[in-house]
Amino acid sequence: MGNRPAELQDLLDSVAKQQGPAIEVAVVGNGSPLPPLAALPGGLRTAEVPENLGIPGGRNVGIELFGPGGRDVDVLLFLDDDGLLPGDDTGELVRRAFEEDPQLGIVSFRIADPETGVTQRRHVPRLRAADPMRNSRVTTFLGGASAVRTRVIQQVGALPAEFFYAHEETDLAWRALDAGWLIDYRSDLVLHHPATSPARHAVYHRLVARNRVWLARRNLPWPLVPVYLGVWFALTLVRRPSRPALRAWLGGFREGWRTPCGERRPMRWRTVWRLTRLGRPPII
């Protein structure tokens, strides 16, 4: 976003120090000019787009910097610009993970606060999130701390740019799982990132609700759509958001039904069962 040049350079430095072959890097100025950046051993590809395309739109621009669908490379790392790789073996661990499991499509990193070492519960992409140190197969991933095999993107498509913010990772994850790929959460792959609240974004409540509806309309068999959205509607009320937050959430919920959601590609019922066996049936 152009407002964290020092943090961005620190992130790039942490990528440059990784063991093994030099990692090629792409940086996207998402609606902002790029600051001067130091040269990296693996090279630096850049793009500046005139307007903020949102998180998935900006990442899609970065993917294309490595050729259509990222075809110039085997795996893409997505790292938030205010994050940092504290270890120098992350790149090698990622390479090994994908080499050892041909069905592995996506890896989700553990995000830890650099001061406390704490991993927020919302950063563990499963329902049983009490122990962030436990590795597991999962049904979604953390977009700003992840690795995706480019064959996944080439097969099922890129992130849904129209989402702008929120749930774009789950949309891609569901499509990948439906195509037979696996997703892992790995606690030994760490990104340092300051602990924050997602509600710091002014449009958080509206987009979370709108995109939740879009996610269901795009990906779920029709009988599950009202169940999934009914469960999330009830959970939102139970959490007792403030009146302005609830008003924004309800507005986004209505918007999700009234506006186009993109191409509908409902998952197969065997994928529904697969998600259920992985611990997160697509009703919650």
N, C-alpha and C positions, 0 to 999 in steps of 0.2 A: 504493500500500500504506500510505500515511499516515506513512511514516517518513523522507520526504525533502521537507519543506515548502519549504525554501529552494531546492532544485534544481528543484522543480515551478514555483515562482514565476519562476525564471530562464528556464525553458522557455517559460512563458506570455508573458514579456516579449519573448523572441526571436520568438515568433509574432506578437505585437502590432506589432513593428517592420517586418513584411514590406511590401514595396511592393505597390501595387495595392489593390483592394477589401479591406476589413477581413475577416479570416478568423473565422468563427464557431467557437467552441470548446466542447467538451464534456469535462467532467472527472468521472470515476467514482471514488468511494471504494469500493474493492473489498474489502469486509470491514473497513473502517475509516472513521472520520469524516473529512470533508474539513477541511483547515485554512482559516483566513480567506484569501481570495484577492482580489487587486485586480481591479477592473472592467476589462474589455477593450473595445476599440473595436467589435469585431464581436459583442459579447455573450458571455455565459457560461452554458451549460446544465450542470447538475450532477445527479448521482444518488449516493445512498449505498445500498449493498446490505449486509445484515446479516452475510453470510458471504463469505469469499473464494471467488469463482467460478472462479478460475484465469485465466490470461491470455486465452484465447479467450472465456470467459464474460463477463469484464469488458469486453472490447472490444465484444462483442455488445450489452451494455447501452448503451454509448456510441453505437453505431450507431442504436439505437432512440430516442435523445434527439433525433435529426434526423428523426423520423417513421418509420413502418414501412419497414424496409429502407433507411433513410437517405434517403427520397425528397425531403426538403426541400432537399437539396444535390446537386450533380452528382458531387463527388469527396470522399472522406474521407481525411484524413491520420491515420496511426497513429504516435504519437511516445511513446517511453518517457519516464517522468517524470523520469529523471535524465539525459536528453539535452538538447541545445541546438542550435538552428539558428544557425550562425555567420554566415551570409550573410543579407542582407535581400531577396534576389531569388528565394529558393526557391519561394515561393508563385507568383510569376509564371512561373517555369520549369515548374512543375507544370501550371499552367493551359495554357500553350502546348503542352506535350507532349500533353495529352489533346485539345486543340483540333485539332492538326495530324494526329493519327492516330485516326480513329474506331474502329479495331479494338483500340487499346491499352486494356487492362483494368486493369493493375496496374503500378506503378512501384516499384522497390526502390532505396532510397537507399544511398549509400556511408557507412558508419559509420567515423569516425576518432577516435582518442584525442586529446583536446584538448591534452595535454602534448607528445606526440611526433608527432602527425599520422599515426601508423601505423594502417593498416586490417588487422585480423586476417584471416587466410586464411579462417576459418570465416564471416566476414561478407561474402564474395564468393559469391553464390549460383550457382556453376557449378563444374564439375570443374577447368577450367583457371583457377585462381584466383591465379596468381603475380603478375599485373599488375592491381591493383585500380583502376587509372585507365582501363582499357579498358571502354567501354560495349558492351553486347551484349544480344541477346534471351536470356532465361533461362527456366527451367522451375519456379522457385520464387522466393520473395522473403523479405525480412527483416521480420518482423511489427512490430517496434518502430520502424521507420524506412521507412515505405512510404506509398503513395497508391493508393487503390482506387476505381475508378469505381463509383458506387452501382448502376448498372444490372447490374453483375456480381453483386453480392450479391442483388439482386432476382431475377435469373435463376437462379443456381445455389445460392443459400442462403448463410447466414452461416457464420462459423467454427464448427468442431465443438466445442461447449462441453465435451463429455464428455472431450476430450483433456486439459484442465486446463493442461498445459504440454508443449510439444515437438511438432513436426511438424504443428501445426494450419495453418500457412501453406501447407505443401505440399499438404495435403488440399484447401484452397480453390484453390490454383494449378492442381492437376490438373483439378478440376472446371471452372475457368474456361477452361483450354486445350481441354478436351473440348468446350466450348460455342463455341469459335472465337475466343476472346479472345487477345491477345498480352500478354507480360510483358517489361518492359525493366529492366535494371540500368543506372543512371545515376550515373557517378562525380562529376558536377558538382552533384548534389543531395546535400548533406553534412549528416549529423547528428553533432555531437560527442558522444561517449559514452566514459566511462572503459573502458579495456581490462580485461576480466574473463574468468574461466573459467566456462563453464556448469555445471561440476561443483560450483560453490559451493552449488547448491541441493541439499538433503539427499535429495530424491526424484529427482534427475536421472537416475541410471542406470536405475531401475525404470520411470519414465515414458517415457524415450526408447525403451526396448525394447518396452514394452507398446504405445505409440502407433505404433511402426514396424509391428507386426503389424496393428494396427487399420487403419492407412493402406493396407496391401496388401489386407486383406480387404474394405475398403470400395470401393476404386477400381480394382484391377487385374483384368484377365481371369484366370480361375482358372489357366491354364497358367503364368502369370508369377508367381503368388504364391509358390510354393516357390523359384523361381529368385531372386527379389528378396530374400526373407528368408534364403535360403541364403548369398547373397553377403554380406549384412550380418552374418550370424552369423560367417562366416569372417573378415571384416574386424575384427570386435570381438575375436576371439581373437588375430589378428595384432598388434593394438595392445597386447596384454598388459596389460590393466587389473589393478589390485590385486585381491587375493582378495575383499575385501568388495564392491568395485565389480562384479566379475564375478558374485558371488552375487546382488546386487541386480538386475543386468541379466538373468540367467537367470530370476529370479523374475518380472520384468516380461514377459519373452518368453512364459513359460507363461501368465501372466495374460492376455496379448493373445489367446491362442487360446481360453481358457476363458470369457471374459466377452463380453457383447454389445458390438459395435463400432458400432452405429447402422446407418442405412440403407445398403445396398449398392447402389452405382451404378457398375458397372464401365465404365471408359473404352472407347471404340471402338478397334479395331485401327489405324485411321488416325491416332488420337491417339498411340498407341504409336510409330508411325512418325514422327510429327511431333516427339515428344520426342527420338527418336533423332537426327533431323536437326538439332535444336537443341543436340546435344552431350551429352545426358544421357538415355539410354534408361532406362526405368523398371525396371531391374534393379540399379541402383546409386544 
